[in-house]
Structures are given as C-alpha cells and as structure tokens.
Amino acid sequence: MIDRDGYRPNVGIIITNDRNQVFWGKRLRQHAWQFPQGGIQHGETPEQAMYRELREEVGLMPEHVKILGRTRDWMRYEVPHDWNKRESRGAYRGQKQIWFLLRLVGRDCDVCLRACTHPEFDAWRWNDYWLDINAVIEFKREVYTMALNELVRYLPAPSAIAAVLQSAVK
C-alpha cells in the first residue's frame, strides 16, 4: 500500500527498559543496527500494526510492553533509488512512519527474535537512548533523530533518579 505521494505507511518502534536504554536490533546477516519497524497493512491502525510488528520482529506481546507515547504526525524518509525493488521504482519514494515509544514491562528473556518464520534480526542489545546516530543507515538518520527528539519527553525518570527525587521531596 503506497500513498499517492509514493510513501508506504509504516510504524517505527523504540523499546526502552527501566534504565531508559533502547532496544537495538541487528539486521539478519548484516552489520546494520536499527529499531524494529514495519508496514501498516490495509485496514490496520498504526497501533495494531505496531503490536503485530512487535510480535513478528521481537516476539513481544502487548502484555510485555506499555505505550509511553507516539509521534503526532507522519515522519518521512526517502529510500535511495538503487535500494528500491525494480518493480516499485516508478511509484515508491520511501516510508512515512508513526513512531511509538514503549517501555518493556516484561523481562529481557521475553524477547524472541525467532518468533516468526522470516526473522529480521539475528542479535539485539540495549543502547543508551542517545545512541550514535551514525550507526543508523544514512537515509534513515534524520527520521531517527526526529523520532528520538519528539519522544524523549515521554521517558520517565530512571528508577534510581526517581527514588532520589522522591526522598528529596519528603
């Protein structure tokens, strides 16, 4: 499903842990790291697509996460012409994404990269929220930066900081 401007509707998923680190997935058989993401199917809402992609790519179910926030509007990136599949080069320009910020309320062992028959990642790790953006493929860097900047306001204070703040108030 491509819109009239040539963009495929998509969701991006930033998963955080209780230390506000982000889930970083390594693309299968590549040395490329990214956040989970995937297309929105016909009839799906962005939230439904996010939960489906979360289950397919990371093996997490809705009960394993809590939605902290989402971007207000679509964020777009263009895919370089030579990256496009031959049959879609005329109409396809790139992706438009709604990004979700999630908190893992389950455990690390709930992550299962082999939850579907066509895994996208072969490894994962936790990274600082403000990761080295140069590790992201060049044409996605701007949208990653925009999503991280917009969603940072939804991050709760890490547990240790929250405890110090609470004791200071008493």
BATILO-6265 format. One line per 10 residues: number of its first residue (from 0); their letters; for each residue x negated, y, z negated of C-alpha. Coordinates in Angstrom, 1 decimal. Layout:
N
NUM) a) X/Y/Z ~ ...
// end
This chain:
170
0) midrdgyrpn) 0.0/0.0/0.0 ~ -1.7/3.2/1.2 ~ -0.1/6.6/0.9 ~ 0.4/9.0/3.8 ~ -2.9/10.7/2.9 ~ -4.9/7.4/3.1 ~ -5.3/6.7/-0.6 ~ -4.5/3.4/-2.3 ~ -2.7/3.8/-5.7 ~ -4.9/2.2/-8.3
10) vgiiitndrn) -5.4/2.2/-12.1 ~ -8.7/2.6/-14.0 ~ -9.2/1.1/-17.4 ~ -11.5/2.4/-20.1 ~ -11.5/0.0/-23.1 ~ -13.0/1.2/-26.4 ~ -14.0/-0.6/-29.6 ~ -13.8/0.7/-33.1 ~ -17.2/2.4/-32.6 ~ -15.9/4.3/-29.6
20) qvfwgkrlrq) -18.1/2.3/-27.3 ~ -16.7/1.5/-23.8 ~ -16.4/-1.9/-22.1 ~ -18.7/-2.1/-19.1 ~ -18.2/-5.0/-16.6 ~ -21.0/-6.3/-14.3 ~ -19.6/-6.9/-10.8 ~ -19.8/-10.6/-9.8 ~ -23.2/-11.4/-8.2 ~ -24.3/-7.8/-8.1
30) hawqfpqggi) -26.3/-5.4/-10.3 ~ -23.4/-2.9/-10.4 ~ -21.6/-2.0/-13.6 ~ -18.1/-0.4/-13.8 ~ -14.9/-0.1/-15.7 ~ -12.0/-2.5/-14.8 ~ -9.7/-1.2/-12.1 ~ -7.3/-2.4/-9.5 ~ -4.5/-1.7/-7.1 ~ -0.9/-0.9/-8.1
40) qhgetpeqam) 1.4/-3.4/-6.3 ~ 4.7/-2.3/-4.7 ~ 7.4/-1.9/-7.5 ~ 4.8/-1.7/-10.3 ~ 4.4/1.3/-12.7 ~ 0.8/2.3/-13.4 ~ 1.2/0.8/-16.9 ~ 2.4/-2.5/-15.6 ~ -0.5/-2.6/-13.1 ~ -2.9/-1.7/-15.9
50) yrelreevgl) -1.7/-4.7/-18.0 ~ -1.9/-7.0/-15.0 ~ -5.4/-5.9/-14.1 ~ -6.5/-6.1/-17.7 ~ -5.3/-9.7/-17.9 ~ -6.8/-10.7/-14.5 ~ -10.2/-9.0/-14.8 ~ -10.9/-9.1/-18.5 ~ -8.5/-11.8/-19.9 ~ -6.9/-9.4/-22.4
60) mpehvkilgr) -3.2/-9.4/-23.2 ~ -1.1/-6.4/-24.3 ~ -1.4/-7.6/-27.9 ~ -5.2/-7.3/-27.7 ~ -5.1/-3.5/-26.9 ~ -3.5/-0.3/-27.9 ~ -3.0/2.5/-25.4 ~ -4.6/5.7/-26.7 ~ -3.9/7.9/-23.6 ~ -3.8/8.2/-19.9
70) trdwmryevp) -4.7/10.8/-17.3 ~ -2.0/13.3/-16.5 ~ -2.4/13.2/-12.7 ~ -3.9/11.1/-10.0 ~ -7.7/11.3/-9.6 ~ -9.1/10.6/-6.1 ~ -12.3/9.3/-4.7 ~ -13.2/8.6/-1.1 ~ -14.8/5.4/-0.1 ~ -17.7/5.8/2.4
80) hdwnkresrg) -16.7/4.8/6.0 ~ -19.2/1.9/6.2 ~ -17.7/0.4/3.0 ~ -14.2/0.1/4.5 ~ -13.0/-3.1/6.0 ~ -12.9/-2.9/9.7 ~ -9.1/-3.3/9.9 ~ -8.4/-0.4/7.5 ~ -10.9/2.2/8.7 ~ -8.3/4.3/10.5
90) ayrgqkqiwf) -5.8/4.8/7.7 ~ -7.8/4.2/4.5 ~ -9.7/7.0/2.8 ~ -10.1/5.8/-0.7 ~ -8.3/5.4/-4.0 ~ -6.1/7.5/-6.2 ~ -6.1/6.5/-9.8 ~ -4.3/6.9/-13.0 ~ -6.8/6.1/-15.8 ~ -5.9/4.6/-19.2
100) llrlvgrdcd) -7.9/4.7/-22.4 ~ -7.4/1.6/-24.5 ~ -8.5/0.5/-28.0 ~ -9.4/-3.1/-28.4 ~ -7.4/-4.3/-31.4 ~ -8.3/-7.9/-30.7 ~ -11.7/-9.4/-31.0 ~ -14.7/-9.5/-28.6 ~ -14.1/-13.2/-28.2 ~ -10.6/-12.5/-26.7
110) vclracthpe) -12.4/-11.1/-23.6 ~ -12.4/-13.8/-20.9 ~ -14.0/-12.9/-17.5 ~ -12.7/-16.2/-16.0 ~ -9.0/-15.6/-16.8 ~ -8.1/-15.7/-13.1 ~ -9.2/-17.8/-10.1 ~ -11.1/-14.9/-8.5 ~ -13.2/-13.2/-11.2 ~ -14.6/-9.7/-10.6
120) fdawrwndyw) -17.2/-9.6/-13.4 ~ -19.8/-12.1/-14.5 ~ -21.0/-10.2/-17.6 ~ -19.9/-7.5/-19.9 ~ -21.3/-5.3/-22.7 ~ -20.4/-2.3/-24.9 ~ -21.9/1.0/-24.0 ~ -21.9/4.5/-25.5 ~ -18.8/6.5/-24.4 ~ -21.0/9.0/-22.6
130) ldinaviefk) -22.8/6.4/-20.5 ~ -25.4/7.2/-18.0 ~ -23.1/8.1/-15.1 ~ -25.9/7.4/-12.6 ~ -25.3/3.7/-13.3 ~ -22.0/4.1/-11.5 ~ -21.9/3.7/-7.7 ~ -22.4/7.2/-6.3 ~ -19.0/7.7/-4.7 ~ -17.2/6.9/-8.0
140) revytmalne) -19.3/9.1/-10.3 ~ -17.1/12.2/-10.1 ~ -13.9/10.4/-10.9 ~ -15.5/8.5/-13.8 ~ -16.8/11.8/-15.2 ~ -13.3/13.5/-14.8 ~ -11.6/10.5/-16.4 ~ -14.0/10.3/-19.4 ~ -13.8/14.1/-19.9 ~ -10.0/14.1/-19.8
150) lvrylpapsa) -9.5/11.1/-22.1 ~ -12.2/11.8/-24.8 ~ -9.6/13.9/-26.7 ~ -7.7/10.7/-27.4 ~ -10.6/9.0/-29.1 ~ -10.1/8.5/-32.9 ~ -13.0/9.3/-35.2 ~ -15.1/6.1/-35.7 ~ -14.2/4.3/-38.9 ~ -17.4/5.4/-40.8
160) iaavlqsavk) -16.8/9.1/-39.9 ~ -13.1/8.8/-40.7 ~ -14.0/7.4/-44.2 ~ -16.4/10.2/-44.9 ~ -13.8/12.8/-43.8 ~ -11.1/11.2/-46.0 ~ -13.4/11.2/-49.0 ~ -14.3/14.8/-48.4 ~ -10.6/15.8/-48.5 ~ -10.0/14.1/-51.8
// end
